[in-house]
Amino acid sequence: MARADSVAELAALIGVPAEQLSATVERWNELCAAGHDDDHGRGDSAYDGWCGDRNHYPGTAATLGPIDRGPFYASPVHASSLGTKGGPQTTVDCEVLDVDGAVIPGLYAVGNAMAAPTGMVYGGAGGTLGPAMVFGYRCGRAVAGV
């Protein structure tokens, strides 16, 4: 995970042209200010809004938030499977549960190796990224005893 106080600094850290990243952020902010994602249609469906920021639901503002103050973050994302509706159930700290609901000592699962936190539904494009980061973090802390 890269962290920077400016978009240009973030671009340098992740090895992309600062002008292009700045232009992308500027374009995004213009779309947010206009209240519509003309490039990708984010927020056009009721489902998009329902999965977005509930403080701004209903409406496109639930999915359109400006990127206008730091710190700024970037994380590498690699192509993989879309998600899973299977996998072992876990505690909130990713400890795998047996069929009776008891923790299996020393066994952890995160990401697509664990049962989806959304149950039998798929949250949409990118819907596995947030849970993978959150549960990866929680699991790491649990394993480290923090």
Secondary structure, 3 states (H helix, E strand, C coil): CEEECCHHHHHHHHCCCHHHHHHHHHHHHHHHHHCCCCCCCCCCCHHHHHCCCHHHCCCHHHCCCCCCCCCEEECCCCCCCCCCCCCCCECCCCEEECCCCCEEEEEECCHHHCCCCCCCCCCCCCCCHHHHHHHHHHHHHHHHCC
